[in-house]
Structure formats: C-alpha cells, structure tokens
Amino acid sequence: MKRQFVLWSSLLIAALSLHGQAVDKGHDSHAAVNERGDHVMGFSHEKTTHHFRMYPNGGAIEVSANDAKDTASRDQIQTHLSHIAQMFTDGNFKAPMLVHDQVPPGVPILQRLKTAITYRFEKTDRGGSIQITTANAEALQALYEFLRFQITDHKTGDPQTVSNPR
C-alpha cells in the first residue's frame, strides 16, 4: 500500500510539473497530453500507437509498440494496461485524469456503475489491450463518451462510431 502511495504521489508530482512546463513553454494541449502520458503510462507515445474502439457491448483500449523488436515498450505497455484494467475495475480513473489534466467525460458514471462493467487485460505480440464489456445501457453510453474523448485528445484518428470487433 505504501509503495502504491509513493508511486501515485510521484506520478502526480511529475504530471503537475509537466503541466506547468507545458504552460510555460506554450505547448499545445496535445503535446502536454503526450508529455504527461509518457510519465503516467511509463512508455513513449512516439514509440507506441494507441487505439480506442467502440463495440455494441463495450469497447477496447489497444496499445502496441511500433517496432516489433521493441520489447521494452511492449513490456511497459503490458504492465501498464494490466494495472489500468484492475484500477478501472475498482473505479479508479486517476491515471487518465493525470494524463488529460481533467476528469474525462463519462468517468463519474463509469465509477458509479463499476460493478456493471468488465475490464479484461489481454497481451498481444506488441503490447496489449483492455477489452471492456457491459450490458448496462447507461454504462455503455458513459464508456462511449470516455472513448470518444480519448480518441479526440490523443488524436488517434480512430472512428468515433460503434462497430463490430475484428
């Protein structure tokens, strides 16, 4: 518990420090998201690719190393996503709040309805994914809000429409 507190305290200090630097340097908000994200997630946005998918029964958060030989990024992605899946299951959305410097849309409902949502981490060859499912209509709409925000703020170019999983 003490180790987790020290980790979150360090992440918060780093994120707040980067936020101040971004404002001082006149960085745009996307650059600030990337800088905070690198520190909170533990891997470089330049060496990895994020995707956010919306499905009829939920969605997915996917992250992969751009280079198949980049096992360090792959391992960091897998560690991060496995922790995030557990945190989201517990209703803890501190990491995206630190990355985006705000409470992302949908989060209060996702927290309130946490028992109606399943977050399942899966390893991939280059990283991993969090498969998110729910049968609760209110939770599903909140999840879509959250994922659309991620798509926009991370500038992934992913479709902001619901599609079937591949």
C-alpha positions in Angstrom: 0.0 0.0 0.0 2.9 2.4 0.9 4.6 1.6 -2.4 1.4 2.4 -4.4 1.0 5.7 -2.5 4.6 6.6 -3.3 4.1 5.7 -6.9 0.9 7.8 -7.2 2.5 10.7 -5.4 5.4 10.6 -7.8 3.1 10.4 -10.8 1.1 13.3 -9.5 4.1 15.5 -8.9 5.5 14.6 -12.3 2.2 15.3 -14.0 1.8 18.7 -12.2 5.4 19.6 -13.0 4.9 18.8 -16.7 1.7 20.7 -16.8 3.5 23.8 -15.5 6.3 23.3 -18.0 3.8 22.9 -20.9 2.1 26.1 -19.9 5.4 27.9 -19.6 6.7 26.7 -22.9 3.4 27.4 -24.7 2.9 23.8 -25.8 -0.4 23.0 -27.3 -2.7 20.7 -25.3 -1.9 17.6 -27.4 1.8 17.9 -26.7 1.0 18.3 -23.0 -1.2 15.2 -23.1 1.7 13.3 -24.7 4.2 14.5 -22.1 2.0 13.7 -19.1 1.1 10.4 -20.8 4.7 9.3 -21.2 5.3 9.8 -17.5 2.0 8.3 -16.2 2.0 5.3 -18.6 5.7 4.6 -18.5 6.3 4.4 -22.2 6.8 6.8 -25.1 3.9 7.9 -27.2 6.4 8.3 -30.1 7.4 4.6 -29.9 3.8 3.3 -29.5 0.3 3.5 -31.0 -3.0 3.9 -29.1 -6.4 2.9 -30.5 -9.8 3.2 -28.8 -12.6 1.1 -30.2 -16.3 1.2 -29.5 -18.3 -2.0 -29.8 -22.0 -2.8 -29.4 -21.4 -4.3 -25.9 -18.4 -2.1 -24.9 -15.1 -1.2 -26.4 -11.3 -1.6 -26.3 -8.2 0.3 -25.4 -5.3 -1.0 -27.5 -1.6 -0.1 -27.3 1.2 -1.5 -29.3 4.9 -0.9 -29.8 5.5 0.5 -33.3 8.7 -1.7 -33.7 8.2 -5.4 -33.3 11.7 -5.6 -31.8 11.0 -3.0 -29.1 10.4 -5.5 -26.3 11.0 -2.8 -23.6 8.0 -0.8 -24.8 5.9 -4.0 -25.2 6.7 -5.0 -21.6 5.9 -1.5 -20.3 2.6 -1.5 -22.2 1.6 -4.8 -20.8 2.5 -3.8 -17.2 0.6 -0.5 -17.6 -2.5 -2.0 -19.2 -2.8 -4.8 -16.7 -2.7 -2.3 -13.9 -5.2 0.0 -15.6 -7.6 -2.8 -16.1 -7.6 -3.5 -12.4 -7.8 0.2 -11.5 -10.8 0.7 -13.7 -12.4 -2.4 -12.3 -12.0 -0.8 -8.9 -13.5 2.5 -10.2 -10.1 4.2 -10.0 -9.6 6.6 -13.0 -6.7 8.6 -11.6 -4.3 7.7 -14.5 -6.5 9.2 -17.3 -7.2 12.2 -15.0 -3.5 12.8 -14.7 -2.8 12.3 -18.4 -5.6 14.6 -19.6 -5.4 17.1 -16.7 -9.2 16.8 -16.2 -11.9 14.3 -15.4 -12.7 12.7 -18.8 -16.3 12.6 -19.8 -18.2 9.5 -18.7 -15.9 8.8 -15.7 -18.3 9.6 -12.9 -20.9 7.2 -14.4 -18.2 4.5 -15.0 -17.2 4.8 -11.4 -20.8 4.7 -10.1 -21.6 1.6 -12.3 -18.3 -0.1 -11.9 -19.9 -3.4 -10.9 -21.8 -3.5 -14.2 -18.6 -3.2 -16.3 -15.9 -5.8 -17.0 -12.3 -4.7 -17.9 -10.2 -7.6 -19.2 -6.5 -7.2 -20.0 -5.1 -9.2 -22.9 -1.5 -9.5 -24.1 -0.7 -9.0 -27.7 2.6 -9.6 -29.6 3.5 -5.9 -29.5 1.6 -4.8 -26.3 -1.9 -5.4 -25.1 -5.5 -4.4 -24.9 -8.2 -3.9 -22.4 -11.5 -5.4 -23.5 -14.4 -3.6 -21.9 -17.9 -5.1 -21.8 -21.2 -4.1 -20.2 -24.9 -5.0 -20.6 -25.9 -1.8 -18.8 -27.1 0.9 -21.2 -26.1 3.8 -19.0 -22.6 2.4 -18.5 -22.3 1.8 -22.2 -23.1 5.4 -23.1 -20.6 6.6 -20.5 -18.0 4.3 -21.9 -18.6 5.7 -25.4 -18.2 9.3 -24.1 -14.9 8.2 -22.4 -13.6 6.5 -25.5 -14.6 9.4 -27.8 -12.7 11.8 -25.5 -9.6 9.6 -25.7 -9.8 9.4 -29.5 -10.0 13.2 -29.7 -7.5 14.1 -27.0 -4.9 11.5 -28.2 -5.6 12.4 -31.8 -5.7 8.7 -32.8 -8.0 9.2 -35.8 -10.0 6.2 -34.8 -13.7 6.1 -35.8 -16.0 7.6 -33.2 -18.7 5.3 -34.2 -19.7 1.9 -32.9 -18.5 -1.1 -35.0 -18.2 -4.8 -34.6 -14.9 -6.2 -33.2 -12.4 -7.5 -35.7 
